[in-house]
Amino acid sequence: MRLDKYLKVSRLIKRRTVANEACDAGRVEVNSKVARASYEVKEGDIITINLGNNRLSVKVLKINEYAKKEDAATNYMVIEE
């Protein structure tokens, strides 16, 4: 699954366009490397999002094409806020 879609489905970022813009601006890293929106997310990847003064690191546990609001948080584990 593409990185921008994963961020939206897992509800780490509300909209896919915002996720895409964050990737283009270099604010999203996967495994400590700046990642493009087209990066293919795999289980076990560490995603770090830098928005403003907020920094969030999560580990990808599973990848679902669709996730209900209450199930979205089971797709990742927060490592650092």
WODADA-V229838 format. One record per residue. N is the residue number from 1. PHI is phi in whole degrees, -180 to 180 (NA if undefined). PSI is psi in radians with two decimals (none if undefined). Layout:
N|PHI|PSI  N|PHI|PSI
This chain:
1|NA|2.46  2|-63|2.61  3|-60|-0.80  4|-64|-0.65  5|-69|-0.70  6|-61|-0.75  7|-62|-0.63  8|-75|-0.83  9|-63|-0.69  10|-81|-0.07  11|63|0.52  12|-75|-0.59  13|-130|2.37  14|-64|-0.73  15|-122|2.54  16|-66|-0.62  17|-65|-0.66  18|-67|-0.71  19|-62|-0.74  20|-63|-0.78  21|-65|-0.68  22|-64|-0.69  23|-65|-0.78  24|-63|-0.56  25|-83|-0.04  26|79|0.39  27|-92|-0.07  28|-119|2.24  29|-120|2.53  30|-123|2.14  31|53|0.80  32|66|0.35  33|-128|2.40  34|-59|2.27  35|-116|2.58  36|-86|2.85  37|-62|-0.44  38|-86|-0.02  39|-57|2.35  40|-84|1.97  41|-75|2.39  42|-125|2.73  43|-62|2.41  44|96|-0.21  45|-66|2.56  46|-105|2.05  47|-106|2.24  48|-118|2.22  49|-116|2.20  50|-115|1.81  51|-123|1.96  52|65|-2.26  53|-90|-0.05  54|-88|2.39  55|-131|2.23  56|-131|2.20  57|-117|2.29  58|-134|2.68  59|-107|2.27  60|-74|2.10  61|-96|-0.72  62|-154|2.83  63|-122|2.08  64|-120|2.40  65|-65|-0.64  66|-134|2.42  67|-140|2.33  68|-71|2.79  69|-54|-0.77  70|-75|-0.34  71|-97|-0.16  72|-60|-0.67  73|-71|-0.22  74|-81|-0.12  75|-79|-0.28  76|-146|2.90  77|-126|2.23  78|-73|2.24  79|-98|-0.79  80|-150|2.37  81|-112|none
